[in-house]
Amino acid sequence: MKTFRVVMASGAIASVGIIAGLGACASDETNTVADSPSILETPRSDAGPDAGPEAGPDAESNEDAAVTPCSDCEYFPATCSDGSLCPSGPFDQSDPSAGLDWRSRVNTIRGRSSTDVWVAGALGALAHFDGTAWTRSDPGSSDSMHALWLRGSAEILLAAMDLIHTRDFTIGDAGVDAGAPSPDGWTTQQAYTKPYSYFRSSALTSAWAADGAEWLWATTTTTGSASYNSGIWRMHFVEKSLGCSSLTSVHGTSANDVWAVGAFGAAIHIADADGPAPVFKAYNTQTTNILNGVWAAAPNDVWAVGNGGEIRHYTGDPAVWDIVTNVPTTANLNAIWGASPSDIWAVGDKGVALHYDGSGWTRIKVAGLDESRRPDLTAVWMPSPGHVWIGGVGIVLSLGGKP
């Protein structure tokens, strides 16, 4: 049984404290990250009453949609083919009660290989793929799961900055065991001795760690008027707050080379990320739109996607990212992942899936859905070239529906 040492400190750069000079997002309260009305999330038990999802389209608009041909019908064929994305996961597309809850949004997909893949999301949704079949796993909580750290043979599932579920892993020192393991071996553990109110102004959005890294990097977005505890965190656990209080995604090429993106087009590079004193630098992405996802192929080959179909590409300039043109969508793009510089996927709202082949971006068909269903796609991960897993609201997709 591994032990996870929790470190919580602030005010000193070695520990790590607040960095000045990264104020590009200082006023990002007007550029916040909003959930889609089609996504059902459950609140923390101590977070107050649930206001519920926003109302969907009214009956009149639904009737109009039924008689008006859709503008992108060609991208949603009824029959699956090798070149289209098709349902292939823990959601049963014909019976909402048979698999994971259709109302659950997939927030993260991570794996160790093509035969060891995890999907986690809202309503405590959690499932594992062993190369042959998907199996639901009970984390012992109905909290929404936002990040997963596969650290060696152990799994660390993060619902919030201060609420963690683990298997084959024990949080040491400041950690507080919250009860007996679930039937599938997950233990809910309070990560910090600090009260929940300390974290109430921030919500976990993404996390990433290189293989073998000592530290997990996590991004948070502000959820209230106070934003002093939002930004990017180095978790082993050590707090890191920045001038930008709403960051949405983090990825890197190694333990010491990490990027984070977020509101107002924020892009922050972290050098020496696994060392005692990380170095932070903000970059100009030439947009004020929210960037929702980032993926790094190499230190000078980094991609980010965001609202309005924005795609940005970093190619080594000391200060500026490139604008990507001819993007075949204006939908909000939510996540990006690749297996190589010429095999990259980006996914977004209303069933939009894009692929980059090294020369340009094209839109890929999503098959096997009924005429009225265009689920937002929110997560993507690749175990190898040509093999992609995509998750969204009530759906998991793969090319040709193959595992």
N, C-alpha and C positions, 0 to 999 in steps of 0.2 A: 504494500500500500504506500503510494507516494504521498509526501506531505508538501503542501503549498504554503510557502511563507508569505504572509501578507505584510507589506510595508506601506504605511500611510503617512505622508509628511507633506509639508508645504513651506514655502518661503525661502528655501535655499536651493540654488541651481543644482547642486549635487543630488537633491532629494526627490523631486525637482520642483522649483517654484515658478513664479510668474515671469514670463519673458515679455519685455517691452519691444516696441517697434513692429509689431504684427497687427496693426490696427485696421487692416483693410475691411474687417467685418464688425467694426465697433458699433455700427448702427444697424446690424442685420436683423433687428426686430421686425423690420418691414419686409424682410426677405426670408421668412421662416419656412421650414420644411413641413408641409401639410400632408396628412394621410389622405388617401382616396376615400370618398364616401362609401365605396363598395367594400372597404376593409373593415372587418369586425375585430376589434382588439378588446381584451378584458383588462380592467385596471388592476393595479396592485391592491391588495386587501386594505391597505392603510392609505390609499390615495384618494379616498372620497367617493361619492356616488358616480356612477357611470352615466354620462349624458346620452350614450348610445350613438349609433351611426347616423349620419345625416340622411334625410329622406331621399329616396331614389327618384327617378323620372316619374312624372305623373302618368295617369292612364292615357291622357290625350297624346302626349309625346310618344308613348309606346305604340299607340295606334298609328301615328304618322310613320314611325319607323317601320311598321309592318308593311306599309304600302309603298314606301319610298326605297328604291334599290340602294344598297350601301355603295359607297364610293370605293371601297377596297375589298369587295367580295372575292376578287381573284386571289387574295392572300389567305383565304379561309376555305379551302376545298373540303368537301365532305369526306373524301377518301385519303387515307394515309399513303405516302410514297416515300422512297428512300431519300429524296431531297427535301422533304418537308419535316417540320417539327410535329410530333404527335404525342398524345397523352401516354405516359409510361411511368407511373409512379404510385405513391400510396393513396391517391385520391381515386375513388371509383367514379368514373365519368357517367355511369348509368344509374348509380344508386348512391345518393349523397350520404346515406347512413352506414354504408359498408366500409368505407375507408376513413381517412382523415376528414374532418368537418370541412365542407365546401366553403364555409365562411372564413376559414383560416387563410391568412396570407403567409406565403413562404418568405421568411426574412433572411435566411442564410442556407446555402448549400456548401458543404465542405466534405472532403474525403482524403483518405490516405492513398487510395488507388481506385481503379475501376470496379473493384470488388469490395470496397469498404467506403461507402458513401452515406452521409447523414444529411437529412433535411429537417429544419426546425423553423417554427413560426408562431403565429398567434394561437390563442386558446390552448396553450400547452402542446401544440402540434409537434410531434417528433417521430421520425421513422428512420430505419436503417436499411440499406441495400447491400446484400452480400454477394452480388454478382449474378444472382439468379432471381431473387424475389425481395420485395419490400416487406418489412416487419415493423408494425407500430411499436413504439417504446413509450412507457409511462414515466415521465420525469417526476411524478409525484406532485405536480402543480399545474394549475390552469393559467399561470402567468404567460404572457407573450415572451417567446424566446428570440433574442436578437443576434446572438453571436455564439460561435462554437470554436473552442480551441482544442485541437487534437494533439495533445502533448505526449509524445511517445505512445504508449499503449493506453493512456488514460484519456477520458473525455471531460472537458470543462464547459458547461453550458451556462451562458450568461443571460439572465432575464433583465437585469438592471445592474447599475454600477455596484450596488451593495447586496445583490441577491444572486447567488450562484448555485448551480446544481452540478454535482460531480459524480463520476464513476471511477473507481480505483484511484481515488485521489482525496486526500484530506487536507483541509485548510488548517494550517498551524497558527500558533501564536494568537493573533487577534480574532481569528475565525470563531464563529459560534455555531455549533451543530444545532440545526433547527428540527431534528426529529429522526425517526427511523427511516431506513432506505425504502424506496418505492419497490413494488414487485419486480421491476426490471433493474434494480440495483442503484438507482440514482438517490443521492443524499442531498437535501436542500441545506445550504449553509449560508449563514449571514457572513459576508466577507469582512465587514468592518465593525468596530465597536462604536463608531460614530453614529448618531441617530439618523433616521431616514430623512429628516428635514434638511440635513446637510446636502443631500443629493436631489432634493425635490425640484430644483430649478433646471435639472439636466436630464436628458433621456438618452440612453445608449442607442447608437445607430449602426455601428459597424465595429469589427475587430479583426486583427490579422497578426500573425506571428510567423517568422521564417522557421523552417524545420530546424530544430535544435536550439532555437533562441531561448534565452532566459526570460525575455520580456514579451508580453502581449501589448500591442498598441491598440487603443480603442478611441473611437470618435463619439462625441455627444453633441446634441443640439439643445438649445435653451427651450424650456417649456413654460417659463414664467418671467416675471419682471426682472428677477435677479439672474445674472449669467456668470457670476464669478467662479462657479464650479463647472462651467461648460467649456468645451474645446477639445483638446486631445489629451489623452491620459496614457501614461506608460504604466502598465499594470504588472506588478510583481509583489504588490501593487504600489505605485507611486503616482501621485497626482501631478498633472501638468496642465495649467490653464494658459490660454492665449488670448490675444485681443479679439480673435474671431470666436464667437461663442456658439456658432452653429456649424459643426463639421459632420459630414455624413458618411464618409468612406475612407478606408485606409488600406494600403497595399505597398509592397516593396519588392526589391530584387534580392535582398539579403537581410540578415538581422541588423545590419548597420546602414542600410539604405532604404528609407521609408518615405512614402508620400501620403498626404492627407488632403482631401478637398471638401468644399462645403459651400455655404451661403455666399452670395455676391461674388461668385467665381473664385473663391479662395482656393489657393493651391500652396501647400506648405511642404517643403522638403526637410527631412530630418536626417542629418549625417551623424555617424557614430551612435546610431540609435540604440545599440545594445551595450554601450559603454556607460561610464559613470556620469558623463556630461554631454548629452546630445546637443547638436548644433542645429538651430532652426533658421530657415530662410523662406520668406514669402516670395511668390512669383506672380507675374501678371498673366492671366489667362485670356485677356481681351474680351471678357464678358462679365456682366453683373448678374447673370442668371445663376440659379443654384446648380452646382455640380453635384450629382448624386452618387457617382461611382468612379473609381479609379483603378487602373491595372497597369503594372509596370513590367515590360518585357526585358528591359535593360536600363542601366542608369541614364542613358540618353534616348530612351524609347519608352515613353509613358503616355497612356491614354486616359482621358476623362470624358464622362458623358453627363448631360444635365437636362434641365427643363427646356422645352421648345425645340427638342431635337439637336441641342448643342453637342458638338464633339470637338474636343481640343486634344492636341498632340504635342508633347514636349520632345524635342530632338536635340537638346544639349545647349540651347541658348542660355547665357548667364542670367537672363531676367524674364524672358517672355516665352509663352507657349504659342504654337501655331493654331490658326483657325482652320478647321476642316470644312470644306465646301462640298456641295453636291450630296448632302446627307438626304436619303430618301424618305424622310419623315419630319414632321414638326411636333410629333407627340413627345411628351416628357419621357426621357430615357432615365432608367432607374439603376441599372447595374451593368458592369462590364467585366469580362474575363477572357483570357486567351491561353492557348497552349504553345504558341510561337508568335513571332512578329507578323506572320502571314496567316494566322488562324485565330481570329478574335471575334467574340460575340458581344453584342450590346442588346439589352432588352428594355421595354418600356410599357407605357400605358396602352390599353385597348388592344392587347395582343401583338404589339409591334416587336419583331425580332430582326436584328440586323447582323450581317456577317461581313468581316473584312478579310480579304484574301491576299493582302500585300499590295494591292493596287487601288482598291476602292471598296466602298461600302454598298451592299445590296440588301434588299429586304427579303426575308425568307418566309415561306408560307407556313401557316399553322393549321393543321388538318384535324378533322374528327370532332369539331365543336358544332353545336347546333347554331342556327342562324342568328339567334339573339345574344349569344355568349361571346364576349370579347374581354377576357379577364386581363387585368393589369399584370404584367410580368415584372417581377421584383428582385429576382436572384438568379445568378448563373455561375457555374463552376465547370471546369474541364479537367478530367484526369489524364487525358492524352490528346494528341492531334486528331481532329475529326470526330471526337467523342465529347458531347456536350450535354449537361443537365441544366434545365431552365425551370425555375419555379415562379409561381404567381399566386393569385387569389384562387384557391381551390384547385390548383393544377400543378403537375410536374410534367415536363416535356423532354423528349430526346429525339434525335434525328431518326426518322423512320420508325419511331416507337420502339427502337431496339435498346436493350440495357447496356 
